[in-house]
Amino acid sequence: MKKYLFLFLSLVISKITFAQNNLPLLFGVAYYDEYMPYERLDKDIAMMKDAGINVVRIAESTWSTVEPQDNVWDFKSIDRVLNAMHKAGIKVIIGTPTYAIPTWLAKKYPSVLVTNPQGQRKYGARQNMDITDVHYRFHSERVIRKIMEHVKNHPAIIGYQVDNETKHYGTSSENVQKAFVAYIKDKFKTLDAVNKAFGLDYWSNRINNWNDFPAVNGTFSASINASLNSEFSKFQRKIVTDFLNWQTKIVKEYAKPNQFVTQNFDLEWRGYSYGIQPDVDHFAAAKALDVAGIDVYHPTQDNLTGIEISLGGDLTRSMKDGKNYFVIETEAQGFAQWVPYPNQLRLQAFSHVASGANMLEYWHWHSIHNSFETYWKGLLSHDFEPNPTYNEAKTIGKDFARLSDKLISLKKNNDVAILFSNEALTAFNAFGFGFGTKENYNDILRPYYDALYKMNVGTDFIDATKNPDLSKYKLIIVPALYAASDDILKKLNQFVKEGGHVLYTFKSGFSDENVKVRSIIQPGIINEACGISYSQFTIPQNVSLKNDPFGAGKDNKVSNWMEFITPSTANVLAYYEHPSWGNYAAVTQNQFGKGTATYVGCMTSSVITEKIVKNVVEKANLWKTEQQFAFPIIVKSGINQQGKTIRYIFNYSAVPQQVKYNFSSGKELLSNELVSKDANLNLEAWGVKIVEEN
């Protein structure tokens, strides 16, 4: 009887946790009462209510306010915001403040400041700490517990955020060195195994005694030994995973069953969110969280495409096997060059929801009047008065509230996925296209994702290192899988043999998981499915594709990398146009079993990439109604909680568009008007239509 009672209670608790207290579609801001130049909490709340804001995130940036001196506590700011928000009916997410350490902690324990290959960081900036340091861990745990003990019963709180955009910050201090050696011992058992796996006989790097293990800031340089460097990078990512798991476990000791724990992951930064984050294993770190969260920042004005919104959403949704996610930070006004045109804030907001977001929060509510982020503007400008961006947010808040039950928890079932790997990223970036090149792994991945996005192909992400289930997909894109185990490559071969379609780019399958180049004919194991071979490659100069097979015109160009491919059983889709190398294949396609493997042996222009992607989408019988539209018309869809299809149609351009609605009839939710199949829809500049099909 006890056994059945335990199972029943477990099911009840899991349902409560999954429901997250039956939260509506959340629309919010980060709010820092501590930064305000004068008292205006009541005024801010009134303006939030007017804008439809129903959630705020607080406390993640103000450790020195909560603990002004060692073990001296002040919760007044947290309390007053919690109480005021609760009175107003606005929910609160509490962040643990561990990503920005107070002055007294750095002075008392200098070792908390991270040591990286450039030396020890100085105090001042955020994220300058060693997340493995014993003193940092002690004081982090204490501040987390003190806050949790103080706020745990407050009715305004719906969840918690652990740390903030956590990464390893290049940590390579003495304690990290010792931990890494212990990790290597546990994984490889013997030094002979280590030396063999990483080829350490090179340049006398062979290690013959554990006490002689070299410092992580020397031998592990990628230019000296990419294998050991990649293993250390993997270990550093594990440090991040362990740190977030540790924080999550502490918070969950206090959190209620219907309160979530999340984290705001971020992407590789290029002045905006761009690609796979090299310093975090997102899929591993997300396991302990109830909800995965993401920070997405992107160009706007004439450069607004929605690609970064979509990529961030698809990646974050995939972290938790398709579960809905939170956008914890995105821009309102942001940098000066990001101030949105009219309608763009709405377009951005509904684009997040269309990818499966259940929360959209702006960073931040107000603009800060001094310090580093003075000109990263919030929803309000420095004068705190209503402005066009705030006024547009008011329309979003009203629509979110009115349509929450229709739009929340959108479920997406995609037939296409991009298979990525942090290990392949680290390994490829060690060499890139050659010494001194700037392009990296994300420069290869993004054009393929961008192509799928622009032709309205829904996409998931698969982590190659997590023993993924490939069977639910029909087409898998594999960009530069430079380091990969035999197992995943054989799994991809089997996927093709059983009827799947794979599109590989150059450098895939080249080395094993230890970044040791395979000593067999390239492309190694995947040659079985690809039906090709090559032994030479170069950086092309003035190379194109013979007879312009993809109709690219002036964009019929090859750059950065080319492999000299000889087909065995594969059909050649393109040869190189070059006086010396014109007999080598550039793009091939091979029937293997019931499926097809396509291999692109060079870096192609975006126009050619799009044509190749279109080819494989059609080959996989995935060219459907959505593909009748193309960027700037973006179409996304999913199934809502009522089991109905929700269809989003976006106009990512400054020119009004008329499109034929080729889907099932339904109701356009923003206007509340009926829409019939084949009706003409008029989309204003940067406009959006949302149809709930009958």
For each residue, the residues with C-beta under 8 A, 3 or more apart:
1: 4 5
2: 5 6
3: 6 7
4: 1 7 8
5: 1 2 8 9
6: 2 3 9 10
7: 3 4 10 11
8: 4 5 11 12
9: 5 6 12 13
10: 6 7 13 14
11: 7 8 14 15
12: 8 9 15 16
13: 9 10 16 17 257
14: 10 11 17 18
15: 11 12 18 19
16: 12 13 19 21 257 258
17: 13 14 20 257 258 260 290
18: 14 15
19: 15 16 22 258
20: 17 23 158 159 258 260 290 291
21: 16 158 258 259
22: 19
23: 20 26 91 158 358
24: 54 400 401 404 405 408
25: 353 358 359 400 401 403 404 407 408
26: 23 54 55 91 326 358 359 360 361
27: 52 53 54 55 349 359 360 361 396 397 400 401
28: 53 54 55 56 57 91 93 359 360 361 362
29: 48 53 56 57 332 361 362 363 364 365 378 379
30: 56 57 58 60 329 361 362 363 364 365
31: 44 56 57 58 81 364 365 366
32: 35 36 58 61 62 364 365 366 368
33: 36 41 58 77 80 81
34: 62 65 77
35: 32 366 368 369
36: 32 33 39 40 41 366
37: 369
38:
39: 36
40: 36 43 44 384
41: 33 36 44 45 80 81 84
42: 45 46 84
43: 40 46 47 384
44: 31 40 41 47 48 365 366 384
45: 41 42 48 49 84 85 88 90
46: 42 43 49 50
47: 43 44 50 51 380 386 390
48: 29 44 45 51 53 56 88 90 365
49: 45 46 52 53 88 89 90
50: 46 47 394
51: 47 48 379 390 393 394 397
52: 27 49 393 394 396 397 398 400 401
53: 27 28 29 48 49 56 90 397
54: 24 26 27 28 89 90 91 397 401
55: 26 27 28 90 91 92 93 158 359 361
56: 28 29 30 31 48 53 81 85 90 91 92 93 365
57: 28 29 30 31 60 92 93 94 95 161 328 361
58: 30 31 32 33 78 81 82 92 93 94 95
59: 62 66 78 94 95 96 97 147
60: 30 57 94 95 96 97 99 161 163 164
61: 32 95 97 99 100 126 164
62: 32 34 59 65 66 77 97 100
63: 66 67 97 98 100 101 102 143
64: 67 68 100 102 103
65: 34 62 68 74 77
66: 59 62 63 73 74 75 77 78 97 143 146 147
67: 63 64 70 71 72 73 74 102 143 146
68: 64 65 72 74 102
69: 72 104
70: 67 104 105 108
71: 67 142
72: 67 68 69
73: 66 67 146
74: 65 66 67 68 77
75: 66 78 79 147 150 151
76: 79 80
77: 33 34 62 65 66 74 80 81
78: 58 59 66 75 81 82 94 147 150 151
79: 75 76 82 83
80: 33 41 76 77 83 84
81: 31 33 41 56 58 77 78 84 85 92
82: 58 78 79 85 86 92 151 154 156 157
83: 79 80 86 87 156
84: 41 42 45 80 81 87 88
85: 45 56 81 82 88 90 91 92 156
86: 82 83 89 90 92 154 155 156
87: 83 84
88: 45 48 49 84 85
89: 49 54 86
90: 45 48 49 53 54 55 56 85 86 156
91: 23 26 28 54 55 56 85 156 157 158
92: 55 56 57 58 81 82 85 86 154 156 157 158
93: 28 55 56 57 58 157 158 159 160 161 262
94: 57 58 59 60 78 147 151 157 159 160 161
95: 57 58 59 60 61 160 161 162 163 164
96: 59 60 140 143 144 147 160 161 162 163 247 251
97: 59 60 61 62 63 66 100 143 147
98: 63 101 140 143 144 163 164 247
99: 60 61 126 127 163 164 165 166
100: 61 62 63 64 97 126 127 164
101: 63 98 105 106 112 123 128 129 136
102: 63 64 67 68 105 106
103: 64 106 107 123
104: 69 70 107 108
105: 70 101 102 108 109 112 135 136 139
106: 101 102 103 109 110 112 113 123
107: 103 104 110 123
108: 70 104 105 135
109: 105 106 112 133 135 136 139
110: 106 107 113 120
111: 130 133 135 173
112: 101 105 106 109 129 130 133 135 136 139
113: 106 110 120 121 122 123 128 129 130
114: 120 121 128 129 130 131 169 170 171 173
115: 119 120 121 130 171 172 173 174
116: 119 120 121 169 170 171 172
117: 170 172 217
118: 170
119: 115 116
120: 110 113 114 115 116
121: 113 114 115 116 125 128 169
122: 113 128
123: 101 103 106 107 113 128
124: 128
125: 121 128 372
126: 61 99 100
127: 99 100 165 167 169
128: 101 113 114 121 122 123 124 125 169
129: 101 112 113 114 133 136 169
130: 111 112 113 114 115 133 136 169 171 173 175 176
131: 114 136 137 166 168 169 171 239 240 243
132: 136 137 171 173 175 176 179 239 243
133: 109 111 112 129 130 136 137 173 175
134: 137 138 175
135: 105 108 109 111 112 138 139
136: 101 105 109 112 129 130 131 132 133 139 140
137: 131 132 133 134 140 141 246
138: 134 135 141 142
139: 105 109 112 135 136 142 143
140: 96 98 136 137 143 144 247
141: 137 138 144 145 250
142: 71 138 139 145 146
143: 63 66 67 96 97 98 139 140 146 147
144: 96 98 140 141 147 148 247 250 251
145: 141 142 148 149 250 254
146: 66 67 73 142 143 149 150
147: 59 66 75 78 94 96 97 143 144 150 151
148: 144 145 151 152 250 251 253 254 255
149: 145 146 152 254
150: 75 78 146 147
151: 75 78 82 94 147 148 154 157
152: 148 149 157 254 255 256
153:
154: 82 86 92 151 157
155: 86
156: 82 83 85 86 90 91 92
157: 82 91 92 93 94 151 152 154 160 259
158: 20 21 23 55 91 92 93 259 260
159: 20 93 94 255 259 260 261 262 290 291
160: 93 94 95 96 157 251 255 259 260 261 262
161: 57 60 93 94 95 96 164 261 262 263 264 293 328
162: 95 96 166 244 247 248 251 261 262 263 289
163: 60 95 96 98 99 166 243 244 247 263
164: 60 61 95 98 99 100 161 264
165: 99 127 264 265 266 295
166: 99 131 162 163 240 243 244 263 280 285
167: 127 240 277 279 280
168: 131 171 236 237 239 240 279 280
169: 114 116 121 127 128 129 130 131 279
170: 114 116 117 118 236
171: 114 115 116 130 131 132 168 176 236 239
172: 115 116 117 176 177 215 216 217 232
173: 111 114 115 130 132 133 176 177
174: 115 177 178
175: 130 132 133 134 178 179
176: 130 132 171 172 173 179 180 216 236 239
177: 172 173 174 180 181 213 215 216
178: 174 175 181 182
179: 132 175 176 182 183 235 239
180: 176 177 183 184 216 232 235
181: 177 178 184 185 210 213
182: 178 179 185 186
183: 179 180 186 187 235 238
184: 180 181 187 188 194 213 231
185: 181 182 188 189 210
186: 182 183 189
187: 183 184
188: 184 185 191 193 194 197
189: 185 186 193
190: 193 194
191: 188 194 195 207 208 209 210
192: 195 196
193: 188 189 190 196 197
194: 184 188 190 191 197 198 200 207
195: 191 192 198 199 200 201 206 207
196: 192 193 199
197: 188 193 194 227 514 516
198: 194 195 225 227 228 231 514 516
199: 195 196 202 225 227 516
200: 194 195 205 206 207 225 228
201: 195 204 205 206
202: 199 205 225
203: 224
204: 201
205: 200 201 202 214 219 224 225 228
206: 195 200 201
207: 191 194 195 200 210 212 213 214
208: 191 212
209: 191 212
210: 181 185 191 207 213
211:
212: 207 208 209
213: 177 181 184 207 210
214: 205 207 218 219 220
215: 172 177 218 219
216: 172 176 177 180 219 220 232
217: 117 172 220 221
218: 214 215 221 224
219: 205 214 215 216 224 225 228
220: 214 216 217 224 225 228 229 232
221: 217 218 224 225 229
222: 225 226 229 230 429 430 431
223: 226 430 435
224: 203 205 218 219 220 221 229
225: 198 199 200 202 205 219 220 221 222 228 229
226: 222 223 229 230 427 430 431 515
227: 197 198 199 230 231 514 515 516
228: 198 200 205 219 220 225 231 232
229: 220 221 222 224 225 226 232 233 426 430
230: 222 226 227 233 234 423 426 427 430 483 514 515
231: 184 198 227 228 234 235 514
232: 172 180 216 220 228 229 235 236
233: 229 230 236 237 278 422 426
234: 230 231 237 238 281 422 423 426
235: 179 180 183 231 232 238 239
236: 168 170 171 176 232 233 239 240 279
237: 168 233 234 240 241 279 280 281 284 422
238: 183 234 235 241 242 281 284
239: 131 132 168 171 176 179 235 236 242 243
240: 131 166 167 168 236 237 243 244 279 280 281 285
241: 237 238 244 245 280 281 284 285
242: 238 239 245 246
243: 131 132 163 166 239 240 246 247
244: 162 163 166 240 241 247 248 263 285 288 289
245: 241 242 248 249 285 287 288
246: 137 242 243 249 250
247: 96 98 140 144 162 163 243 244 250 251
248: 162 244 245 251 252 261 263 288 289
249: 245 246 252 253 288
250: 141 144 145 148 246 247 253 254
251: 96 144 148 160 162 247 248 254 255 261
252: 248 249 255 261
253: 148 249 250
254: 145 148 149 152 250 251
255: 148 152 159 160 251 252 259 260 261
256: 152 259
257: 13 16 17
258: 16 17 19 20 21
259: 21 157 158 159 160 255 256
260: 17 20 158 159 160 255 290 291
261: 159 160 161 162 248 251 252 255 288 289 290 291
262: 93 159 160 161 162 289 290 291 292 293 326 328
263: 161 162 163 166 244 248 285 286 289 292 293
264: 161 164 165 293 294 295 328 329
265: 165 277 280 282 285 286 292 293 294 295 316 319
266: 165 269 273 277 294 295
267: 273 274 275 276 277 294 295 296 308 311 312 315
268: 273 274 275 276 277 278 442
269: 266 272 273 274
270: 274
271:
272: 269 297 298 299 308
273: 266 267 268 269 295 296 297 298 308 311 312
274: 267 268 269 270 308 442 446
275: 267 268 311 441 442 445 446
276: 267 268 315 420 422 425 441 442 445
277: 167 265 266 267 268 280 282
278: 233 268 422 425 426 429 441
279: 167 168 169 236 237 240
280: 166 167 168 237 240 241 265 277 285
281: 234 237 238 240 241 284 285 422
282: 265 277 285 286 292 315 316 319
283: 286 287 318 319 463 466
284: 237 238 241 281 287 466
285: 166 240 241 244 245 263 265 280 281 282 288 289
286: 263 265 282 283 289 292 319 320
287: 245 283 284
288: 244 245 248 249 261 285
289: 162 244 248 261 262 263 285 286 292 293 320
290: 17 20 159 260 261 262
291: 20 159 260 261 262 320 323 324 325 326 358
292: 262 263 265 282 286 289 316 317 319 320 323 325 326
293: 161 262 263 264 265 289 316 325 326 327 328
294: 264 265 266 267 312 313 315 316 325 326 327 328
295: 165 264 265 266 267 273 312 327 328 329 330 363
296: 267 273 308 309 312 313 327 329 330 352
297: 272 273 308 329 330 331 334 338
298: 272 273 304 305 306 307 308 309 331 348
299: 272 303 304 305 308 337 338
300: 303 304 331 334 337 338 339 340 341 344 348
301: 304 337 338 339 340 341 344
302: 654
303: 299 300
304: 298 299 300 301 340 341 344 347 348 652 686
305: 298 299 308 631 652
306: 298 309 310 347 348 351 453 634 650 652
307: 298 310 311 449 450 453
308: 267 272 273 274 296 297 298 299 305 311 312
309: 296 298 306 312 313 330 348 351 352 355
310: 306 307 313 314 351 355 453 634 636
311: 267 273 275 307 308 314 315 446 449 453
312: 267 273 294 295 296 308 309 315 316 327 355
313: 294 296 309 310 316 317 325 327 352 355 356 357
314: 310 311 317 318 355 459 460 461
315: 267 276 282 294 311 312 318 319 461
316: 265 282 292 293 294 312 313 319 320 325
317: 292 313 314 320 322 323 324 325 355 356 412 460
318: 283 314 315 321 322 417 460 461 462
319: 265 282 283 286 292 315 316 325
320: 286 289 291 292 316 317 323 325
321: 318
322: 317 318 411 412 413 460
323: 291 292 317 320
324: 291 317 356 357 358 408 409 410
325: 291 292 293 294 313 316 317 319 320 356 357 358
326: 26 262 291 292 293 294 357 358 359 361
327: 293 294 295 296 312 313 330 352 357 359 360 361
328: 57 161 262 264 293 294 295 359 361
329: 30 264 295 296 297 361 362 363
330: 295 296 297 309 327 348 352 360 361 362 363
331: 297 298 300 334 335 338 362 363
332: 29 345 362 363 364 377 378 379 389 390 393
333: 338 339 340 367 377 378 379 381 389
334: 297 300 331 338 339 376 377
335: 331 338 375 376 377
336: 339 375
337: 299 300 301
338: 297 299 300 301 331 333 334 335
339: 300 301 333 334 336 377 389
340: 300 301 304 333 344 345 348 389 392
341: 300 301 304 344 654 685 686
342: 388 392 686
343: 346 347 392 684 685 686 687
344: 300 301 304 340 341 347 348 686
345: 332 340 348 349 389 392 393 396
346: 343 349 350 392 395 396 686 688
347: 304 306 343 344 350 351 650 651 652 686 687 688
348: 298 300 304 306 309 330 340 344 345 351 352
349: 27 345 346 352 353 360 396 400
350: 346 347 353 354 396 648 650 688 690
351: 306 309 310 347 348 354 355 634 636 648 650 688
352: 296 309 313 327 330 348 349 355 357 360
353: 25 349 350 356 357 360 407 410
354: 350 351 410 636 637 638 648 650
355: 309 310 312 313 314 317 351 352 412 636
356: 313 317 324 325 353 410 411 412 638
357: 313 324 325 326 327 352 353 360
358: 23 25 26 291 324 325 326 408 409
359: 25 26 27 28 55 326 327 328
360: 26 27 28 327 330 349 352 353 357 400
361: 26 27 28 29 30 55 57 326 327 328 329 330
362: 28 29 30 329 330 331 332 365 378 379 393
363: 29 30 295 329 330 331 332 376 378
364: 29 30 31 32 332 378 379
365: 29 30 31 32 44 48 56 362 378 379 380
366: 31 32 35 36 44 378 379 380 384
367: 333 374 376 377 378 380 381 382
368: 32 35 371 373 374 376 378
369: 35 37 374 382
370: 374
371: 368 374
372: 125
373: 368 376
374: 367 368 369 370 371
375: 335 336
376: 334 335 363 367 368 373
377: 332 333 334 335 339 367 381 382
378: 29 332 333 362 363 364 365 366 367 368 381
379: 29 51 332 333 362 364 365 366 389 390 393
380: 47 365 366 367 383 384 385 386 387 390
381: 333 367 377 378 384 385 387
382: 367 369 377
383: 380
384: 40 43 44 366 380 381
385: 380 381
386: 47 380 390 391
387: 380 381 390 391
388: 342 391 392
389: 332 333 339 340 345 379 392 393
390: 47 51 332 379 380 386 387 393 394
391: 386 387 388 394 395
392: 340 342 343 345 346 388 389 395 396
393: 51 52 332 345 362 379 389 390 396 397
394: 50 51 52 390 391 397 398
395: 346 391 392 398 399
396: 27 52 345 346 349 350 392 393 399 400
397: 27 51 52 53 54 393 394 400 401
398: 52 394 395 401 402
399: 395 396 402 403 670
400: 24 25 27 52 349 360 396 397 403 404 407
401: 24 25 27 52 54 397 398 404
402: 398 399
403: 25 399 400 406 407 669 670 690
404: 24 25 400 401 407 408
405: 24 408 641 642
406: 403 640 642 646 669 692
407: 25 353 400 403 404 410 640 646 669 690
408: 24 25 324 358 404 405 640 641
409: 324 358 640 641
410: 324 353 354 356 407 638 639 640 646
411: 322 356 638 639 640
412: 317 322 355 356 458 637 638 639
413: 322 639
414: 417 458 459 460 473
415: 458 473 474 475 620 622
416: 452 457 458 459 460 473 474 475 476 477 617 620 622
417: 318 414 459 460 461 462 473 475 476 477
418: 445 448 449 452 459 460 461 462 476 477 478 479
419: 461 462 463 464 468 476 477 478 481 492
420: 276 424 425 445 461 462 463 464 479
421: 424 425 463 464 465 481 483 484
422: 233 234 237 276 278 281 425 426 463 465
423: 230 234 426 427 464 465 483 484 513
424: 420 421 427 428 441 464 480 481 482 483 484
425: 276 278 420 421 422 428 429 440 441 442
426: 229 230 233 234 278 422 423 429 430 483
427: 226 230 423 424 430 431 482 483 511 515
428: 424 425 431 432 440 441 444 480 482 483 507
429: 222 278 425 426 432 440 441
430: 222 223 226 229 230 426 427 515
431: 222 226 427 428 434 435
432: 428 429 437 438 439 440
433: 437 439 539 560 561 603
434: 431 437 539
435: 223 431
436:
437: 432 433 434 560
438: 432
439: 432 433 443 444 560
440: 425 428 429 432 443
441: 275 276 278 424 425 428 429 444 445 479 480 482
442: 268 274 275 276 425 445 446
443: 439 440 446 447
444: 428 439 441 447 448 479 480 505 603
445: 275 276 418 420 441 442 448 449 479 480
446: 274 275 311 442 443 449 450
447: 443 444 450 451 606 609
448: 418 444 445 451 452 477 479 503 505 609 613
449: 307 311 418 445 446 452 453 459 477
450: 307 446 447 453 454 606
451: 447 448 454 455 606 609 610 613 614
452: 416 418 448 449 455 457 459 477 613 617
453: 306 307 310 311 449 450 456 457 459 631 634
454: 450 451 610 630 631 634
455: 451 452 610 613 614 617 627 630 631
456: 453 626 627 629 630 633 634 635 636
457: 416 452 453 613 617 622 626 627
458: 412 414 415 416 626 636 637
459: 314 414 416 417 418 449 452 453
460: 314 317 318 322 414 416 417 418 473
461: 314 315 318 417 418 419 420
462: 318 417 418 419 420 468 470 473 476
463: 283 419 420 421 422 466 468
464: 419 420 421 423 424 468 481 484 488
465: 421 422 423 485 488 513
466: 283 284 463
467: 487
468: 419 462 463 464
469: 472
470: 462 473 476 491 492 495 500
471: 495
472: 469
473: 414 415 416 417 460 462 470 476 500
474: 415 416 500 501 620 621 622
475: 415 416 417 500 501 502 503 616 617 620 622
476: 416 417 418 419 462 470 473 492 495 500 501 502 503
477: 416 417 418 419 448 449 452 502 503 613
478: 418 419 481 492 502 503 504 505 508
479: 418 420 441 444 445 448 505 508
480: 424 428 441 444 445 505 506 507 508
481: 419 421 424 464 478 484 488 489 504 507 508 509
482: 424 427 428 441 507 508 510 511 515
483: 230 421 423 424 426 427 428 510 511 512 513 514 515
484: 421 423 424 464 481 488 489 508 509 511 512 513
485: 465 488 489 512 513
486: 489 490 512 525
487: 467 490 491
488: 464 465 481 484 485 491 492
489: 481 484 485 486 492 493 509 524 525 526
490: 486 487 493 494 525
491: 470 487 488 494 495
492: 419 470 476 478 488 489 495 496 502 526 529
493: 489 490 496 497 525 526 528 529 592
494: 490 491 497 498
495: 470 471 476 491 492 498 500 502 595
496: 492 493 499 500 501 502 529 592 593 595 596 597
497: 493 494 529 592 593 594 595
498: 494 495 593 594 595
499: 496 593 594 595
500: 470 473 474 475 476 495 496 595
501: 474 475 476 496 595 596 597 598 616 619 620
502: 475 476 477 478 492 495 496 529 595 596 597 598
503: 448 475 476 477 478 598 599 600 612 613 616
504: 478 481 508 509 523 526 530 597 598 599 600
505: 444 448 478 479 480 508 599 600
506: 480 537 561 562 563 600 601 602 603
507: 428 480 481 482 510 561
508: 478 479 480 481 482 484 504 505 523 526 599
509: 481 484 489 504 518 522 523 524 525 526
510: 482 483 507 517 518 522 523 524
511: 427 482 483 484 514 515 516 517 518
512: 483 484 485 486 515 516 518
513: 423 465 483 484 485
514: 197 198 227 230 231 483 511
515: 226 227 230 427 430 482 483 511 512
516: 197 198 199 227 511 512
517: 510 511
518: 509 510 511 512 522 524 525
519:
520: 524
521: 524 527 533 535
522: 509 510 518 527 533 534 535 563
523: 504 508 509 510 526 527 530 532 533 534 599
524: 489 509 510 518 520 521 527
525: 486 489 490 493 509 518 528
526: 489 492 493 504 508 509 523 529 530 597
527: 521 522 523 524 530 531 532 533 568
528: 493 525 592
529: 492 493 496 497 502 526 590 592 595 597
530: 504 523 526 527 570 588 590 592 597 599
531: 527 567 568 569 570 588 590 592 597
532: 523 527 565 566 567 568 570 585 588 590 599 601
533: 521 522 523 527 565 566 568
534: 522 523 537 563 564 565 566 584 601
535: 521 522 564
536: 563 564
537: 506 534 561 562 563 564
538: 562 564
539: 433 434 560 561 562
540: 543 558 559 560 561 562 576 578 602
541:
542: 578
543: 540 557 558 562 576 577 578 581 602
544: 548 556 557 558 576 577
545: 548 549 550 552 556 558 574 575 576 577 586 587 604 608
546: 549 574 575 576 577 582
547: 577
548: 544 545 551 552 553 556
549: 545 546 573 574
550: 545 556 574 607 608 611 612
551: 548 611
552: 545 548 555 556 557 605 607 608 611
553: 548 556 607
554:
555: 552 605 606 607 608
556: 544 545 548 550 552 553 605 607 608
557: 543 544 552 604 605 608
558: 540 543 544 545 562 576 586 602 603 604
559: 540 603 605
560: 433 437 439 539 540 602 603
561: 433 506 507 537 539 540 602 603
562: 506 537 538 539 540 543 558 576 581 586 601 602 603
563: 506 522 534 536 537 601 602
564: 534 535 536 537 538 581 584 601
565: 532 533 534 584 585 586 588 599 601
566: 532 533 534 584 585
567: 531 532 570 571 572 585 588 590
568: 527 531 532 533
569: 531 590 591
570: 530 531 532 567 585 588 589 590 597 599
571: 567 588 589 590
572: 567 575 585 587 588
573: 549 587 588 589 598 612 615
574: 545 546 549 550 585 586 587
575: 545 546 572 582 583 584 585 586
576: 540 543 544 545 546 558 562 581 582 584 585 586 602
577: 543 544 545 546 547 582
578: 540 542 543 581 582
579: 582
580:
581: 543 562 564 576 578 584
582: 546 575 576 577 578 579
583: 575
584: 534 564 565 566 575 576 581
585: 532 565 566 567 570 572 574 575 576 588 601
586: 545 558 562 565 574 575 576 600 601 602
587: 545 572 573 574 598 599 600 601 602 604 612
588: 530 531 532 565 567 570 571 572 573 585 598 599 601
589: 570 571 573 596 597 598 599 615 619
590: 529 530 531 532 567 569 570 571 596 597 598 599
591: 569 595 596
592: 493 496 497 528 529 530 531 595 596 597
593: 496 497 498 499
594: 497 498 499
595: 495 496 497 498 499 500 501 502 529 591 592
596: 496 501 502 589 590 591 592 616 619 620
597: 496 501 502 504 526 529 530 531 570 589 590 592
598: 501 502 503 504 573 587 588 589 590 612 615 616 619
599: 503 504 505 508 523 530 532 565 570 587 588 589 590
600: 503 504 505 506 586 587 604 609 612
601: 506 532 534 562 563 564 565 585 586 587 588
602: 506 540 543 558 560 561 562 563 576 586 587
603: 433 444 506 558 559 560 561 562
604: 545 557 558 587 600 608 609 612
605: 552 555 556 557 559 608 609
606: 447 450 451 555 609 610
607: 550 552 553 555 556 610 611
608: 545 550 552 555 556 557 604 605 611 612
609: 447 448 451 600 604 605 606 612 613
610: 451 454 455 606 607 613 614
611: 550 551 552 607 608 614 615
612: 503 550 573 587 598 600 604 608 609 615 616
613: 448 451 452 455 457 477 503 609 610 616 617
614: 451 455 610 611 617 618 623
615: 573 589 598 611 612 618 619
616: 475 501 503 596 598 612 613 619 620
617: 416 452 455 457 475 613 614 620 622 623 627
618: 614 615 621 622 623
619: 501 589 596 598 615 616
620: 415 416 474 475 501 596 616 617
621: 474 618
622: 415 416 457 474 475 617 618 627
623: 614 617 618 627
624: 627
625: 628 662 663
626: 456 457 458 629 635 637
627: 455 456 457 617 622 623 624 630
628: 625 662
629: 456 626 633 634 635 649 659
630: 454 455 456 627 633
631: 305 453 454 455 634 652
632: 651 652 653 657
633: 456 629 630 649 650 651 652 657 659 683
634: 306 310 351 453 454 456 629 631 648 649 650 652
635: 456 626 629 647 648 649 650
636: 310 351 354 355 456 458 647 648 650
637: 354 412 458 626 645 646 647 648
638: 354 356 410 411 412 645 646
639: 410 411 412 413 643 644 645 646
640: 406 407 408 409 410 411 643 644 645 646 692
641: 405 408 409
642: 405 406
643: 639 640
644: 639 640 666 692 693 694
645: 637 638 639 640 663 664 666 692 693
646: 406 407 410 637 638 639 640 690 691 692 693
647: 635 636 637 663 666 690 691 692 693
648: 350 351 354 634 635 636 637 688 689 690
649: 629 633 634 635 659 661 681 683 688 689 690 691
650: 306 347 350 351 354 633 634 635 636 683 687 688
651: 347 632 633 656 657 683 684 685 686 687 688
652: 304 305 306 347 631 632 633 634 686
653: 632 657 685 686
654: 302 341 685 686
655: 685
656: 651 682 683 684 685 687
657: 632 633 651 653 682 683 687
658: 680 681 682 683
659: 629 633 649 680 681 683
660: 678 679 680 681
661: 649 675 676 677 678 679 680 681 691
662: 625 628 677 678
663: 625 645 647 666 677 691 693
664: 645 677 693 694
665: 674 675 676 677 693 694
666: 644 645 647 663 674 675 691 692 693 694
667: 672 673 674 675 691 692 694
668: 671 672 673 674 675 681 689 690 691
669: 403 406 407 672 690 691 692
670: 399 403 688 689 690
671: 668
672: 667 668 669
673: 667 668
674: 665 666 667 668
675: 661 665 666 667 668 679 681 691
676: 661 665 679
677: 661 662 663 664 665
678: 660 661 662
679: 660 661 675 676
680: 658 659 660 661
681: 649 658 659 660 661 668 675 689
682: 656 657 658
683: 633 649 650 651 656 657 658 659 687 688 689
684: 343 651 656 687
685: 341 343 651 653 654 655 656
686: 304 341 342 343 344 346 347 651 652 653 654
687: 343 347 650 651 656 657 683 684
688: 346 347 350 351 648 649 650 651 670 683
689: 648 649 668 670 681 683
690: 350 403 407 646 647 648 649 668 669 670
691: 646 647 649 661 663 666 667 668 669 675
692: 406 640 644 645 646 647 666 667 669
693: 644 645 646 647 663 664 665 666
694: 644 664 665 666 667
